[in-house]
């Protein structure tokens, strides 16, 4: 386990071998009882910002993100980076590459925020812009808890 040097690290793209292992892990995670994850969405001034709240002990696997984004983590969590598990503590703003997928384990309550520039006019359009797996997002589950802020400011 390595602590991420917060100001120097980026989240890289995932290679095919690591993606296959993460998908196997995801299959295991999906066999466990699922807990609703709160997602706060903001579509404002040409930016889509999506924040997930993970309570302590929550395990999630993210979608395969097909575009570069900024990833902000506040809390204490383990994140998969390739074959490694790295610990993020405190507040981190990370450049996150296209073609990436991570698993997160919240060691304490943690917020994970992703943002990117967009021309989307709806949350659904923005979700489809960042992943081809939009229908599998936790925010799309019936028991999910979502808040939405959409402004006309572009």
Helices and strands as residue ranges (DSSP letters): E 2-3, E 10-11, H 16-31, E 38-44, E 47-54, E 59-61, E 69-81, E 84-96, E 103-106, E 110-117, H 123-130, G 134-136, G 138-140, E 145-150
